[in-house]
Amino acid sequence: MKLPQFLLDHWLAAHEFADPPIRYNLASSTGPQWTLGEVLALGGDTARHDLDALKLSYAPPQGGARLRERIAALHGVSADDVLVMTGASEALMALICHFAGEGGSLVLPQPCYPAVPVLARAWGLEVRQYVLDPSNGFSQTAELVLSAVDSGTRAVFVNSPHNPTGSVMPAAEQVKLAAALAVKGIPLIVDEVYHPLYFSGEVPTATSLDNTIVLGDFAKALSLPGLRIGWLIDRDRDRRAALIDARSYFTISGSPLTEAVGSLALEHAAAILGKLRQVATGNLALLTSFMAAHRDVLEFPPPAGGTTCFPRLRDGRDARPLCEALARAGVLVAPGDCFDAPAHMRIGFGAQREGYAEALRIFAEVLD
Ligand SMILES: Cc1ncc(COP(=O)(O)O)c(C=O)c1O
């Protein structure tokens, strides 16, 4: 099996991990960076002492009890329903593997985090996509999602807040969608890695909806991608057992070291989410003014949540040459072709507060 090039990661790696790295990274989809020392300092001396005593053995395949309890508290569910995974990436892989099979299809948004359609096809699933339309703010409705469901559909995937568009499926639409799918016996997967970062009305976690599996992680709203920890929450006991087996086959378990740091981080989730909100709302205000000043060139559906938006060149031109010119000037945004939408670009606003105004000033210069 030969997988296609992961265009987004090639683009990010060429600039973000260059020496020296790009000056202003607006291509990132994560929150502000934390050092290990800063996270440990949240827990004081006890946290460092606990780490010294940690045994570097395997963790349980479903994740350690303390971490699962803290994730459960975050989502208001029982710890039994939580399975820890190696990033939301492994949660997605385990689910795709679980739902794969002759004649099956998976329903996904377009645009979509690129790994999902590629891996679904690699596992032999047909990919059926519902198209998020910039002219109505990339609106996510139950009706739109259901229009892509067919008789072979094994599961439906929704990402809210959505990467790359920042669109949010309202709670009432999520309820309607889960109920309609439950009648058909089709599970709903809600990827909530950007929950709870909303800018126009909070949306509750989808964990209470019928036959729904919720994904979360440390990488996005919780701003600690280096932990490589994600999770899924599923009330279906048999499916959970199958998903734990999938994890045992894929990666055996997580690391007790990163699980311990993750547990500590969740104890201080309010501080971590507070910092993210401050950076994201400050940058988004600047970005909104910038987009208003350039509305003749850029169409900008404002994000309702998450840390990215997905503006489009109004004349429909390929945005990659502009992204390349911006990168040469020291500002990184991600070309839309990485998401099969070449006239767009993904602009992040959650990772870096310092220098954001200067990055937009350079952006304006390059546009002119
Ligand atoms: C919407 C979405 N889901 C899942 C993932 C996977 O995240 P991770 O494996 O870092 O937890 C990503 C990564 O960018 C994403 O954007």
The ligand as a Tripos MOL2 file, in Angstrom:
@<TRIPOS>MOLECULE
LIG
   16    16     1     0     0
SMALL
NO_CHARGES

@<TRIPOS>ATOM
      1 C1         -9.4830   17.7090   13.2690 C.3       1 LIG1
      2 C2         -8.3040   16.8750   13.6700 C.ar      1 LIG1
      3 N1         -8.5140   15.6860   14.2340 N.ar      1 LIG1
      4 C3         -7.4840   14.9090   14.6250 C.ar      1 LIG1
      5 C4         -6.1750   15.3110   14.4520 C.ar      1 LIG1
      6 C5         -5.0420   14.4330   14.9430 C.3       1 LIG1
      7 O1         -4.4460   15.0470   16.0630 O.3       1 LIG1
      8 P1         -3.4080   14.3830   17.0570 P.3       1 LIG1
      9 O2         -3.0560   13.0450   16.5650 O.co2     1 LIG1
     10 O3         -2.2530   15.3200   17.0760 O.co2     1 LIG1
     11 O4         -4.0960   14.3210   18.3850 O.co2     1 LIG1
     12 C6         -5.9120   16.5500   13.8590 C.ar      1 LIG1
     13 C7         -4.5230   17.0130   13.6430 C.2       1 LIG1
     14 O5         -4.2540   18.0350   13.0640 O.2       1 LIG1
     15 C8         -7.0190   17.3530   13.4660 C.ar      1 LIG1
     16 O6         -6.8400   18.5500   12.9040 O.3       1 LIG1
@<TRIPOS>BOND
     1     1     2 1
     2     2     3 ar
     3     2    15 ar
     4     3     4 ar
     5     4     5 ar
     6     5     6 1
     7     5    12 ar
     8     6     7 1
     9     7     8 1
    10     8     9 2
    11     8    10 1
    12     8    11 1
    13    12    13 1
    14    12    15 ar
    15    13    14 2
    16    15    16 1
@<TRIPOS>SUBSTRUCTURE
     1 LIG1         1 GROUP 0 **** ****
